[in-house]
Amino acid sequence: MKEIDMEITLSTTKKTKPQADKLEFGKVFTDHMFIMDYITGQGWHDPRIVPYQKITLDPSAMIFHYGQSVFEGLKAYLTSDKEIFLFRPEKNFQRLNKSNERLCIPPIDVDKVLEALKELIRVDQGWIPDAEGTSLYIRPFVIATEPYLGVAPSDRYQFIIIMSPVGSYYKEGIHPIRIAVEQAFTRAVNGGTGEAKTGGNYASSLKAQEVSDKEGYAQVLWLDGIEKKYIEEVGSMNVFFKINGEVVTPALNGSILPGVTRDSIIELLHHWNIPVSERQISMDEVYQAQKAGTLEEAFGTGTAAVISPIGEFLWQGEKLSVQNGETGELSKKLYDTLTDIQNGRSDDPFNWITKVEQKVIQN
Ligand SMILES: *Cc1c(COP(=O)(O)O)cnc(C)c1O
């Protein structure tokens, strides 16, 4: 095991852990967190695990004003053999560096940060829930901390990892959602920050979500910002369609977030010899397919839900149902296959799992 040189300060009080059936997303955090600092000239330094605590920033810290920040989201799973699994974590840290690059934030050392994460998980290993479908959600993020109101890349940053036990996304089993195609607002355009996991993309998406919520739709389908024709993403997920036996997902064009789940699904489909193409797909094509009866399935993909089947689209005032609003066979098979690998219920033919060795607990 590679060691990273860091200080560990254990908390003297332990929080009470929520009951497995009362877990809500992102409200309760574990006993510890990881932090390291960056100063221009000195680089990333002082990696440490400390009790979960508030951070103090100057009101002029650049994050508050110009939004220079990036984040990641991944999960740790406790298998029935009590092993701790991470799903392709190196992908998340590589993507963090791509987001960093776009936001003018200095890169982190992927291997070191992954070792730090493993150590943090070991320290808080008792926080990974073990009930079916539950996991420990991991949120690494970077913020610009330099106190300065000038518009420029910050000279100081903090990289932080916090963790939160989360319940099953589908408490009543996997079920389809209804989606409104967004026609007024745009999530991202080519040359913008759509490819980066940065808070600003989310801030600017809230308005569209507010409107669709009111009309009873779970998420919005984002179209391209120029012609408002081509499909990009659904809410904060990547999107797939199965049309006449072929699976289609929008090609990564610069304004689409390259999801780890998306990438894994494409690999699985190749492995199963199911035709899959990454290309432009217009809402009109989906509409025509639905009318012709060849729109077989539609689903969103992301770490939180893994697969989120889509049962209905609202487009230009018309309701287009998919699979009569039921979960498609392929959606279900992809969901089962991915969650079985993540939870150690099946083999890992693609080497996607990183095991976290646990600490021996001495009484
Ligand atoms: C994080 C994210 C996704 C999904 O990525 P995963 O790595 O699969 O979790 C898709 N779209 C957006 C906009 C995202 O922020």
The ligand as a MOL file (V3000), in Angstrom:
LIG
                    3D

  0  0  0     0  0            999 V3000
M  V30 BEGIN CTAB
M  V30 COUNTS 15 15 0 0 0
M  V30 BEGIN ATOM
M  V30 1 C -21.9580 14.4050 -12.4440 0
M  V30 2 C -22.7900 14.6350 -13.6500 0
M  V30 3 C -23.2160 13.5800 -14.4920 0
M  V30 4 C -22.9960 12.1180 -14.1720 0
M  V30 5 O -21.6860 11.7360 -14.0140 0
M  V30 6 P -21.3360 10.3740 -13.2710 0
M  V30 7 O -19.8620 10.3650 -13.2750 0
M  V30 8 O -21.9300 9.2670 -14.0620 0
M  V30 9 O -21.9310 10.4660 -11.8950 0
M  V30 10 C -23.9100 13.9110 -15.6550 0
M  V30 11 N -24.2170 15.1880 -15.9480 0
M  V30 12 C -23.8510 16.2080 -15.1500 0
M  V30 13 C -24.2150 17.5880 -15.5400 0
M  V30 14 C -23.1340 15.9680 -13.9790 0
M  V30 15 O -22.7840 16.9980 -13.1950 0
M  V30 END ATOM
M  V30 BEGIN BOND
M  V30 1 1 1 2
M  V30 2 1 2 3
M  V30 3 2 2 14
M  V30 4 1 3 4
M  V30 5 2 3 10
M  V30 6 1 4 5
M  V30 7 1 5 6
M  V30 8 2 6 7
M  V30 9 1 6 8
M  V30 10 1 6 9
M  V30 11 1 10 11
M  V30 12 2 11 12
M  V30 13 1 12 13
M  V30 14 1 12 14
M  V30 15 1 14 15
M  V30 END BOND
M  V30 END CTAB
M  END
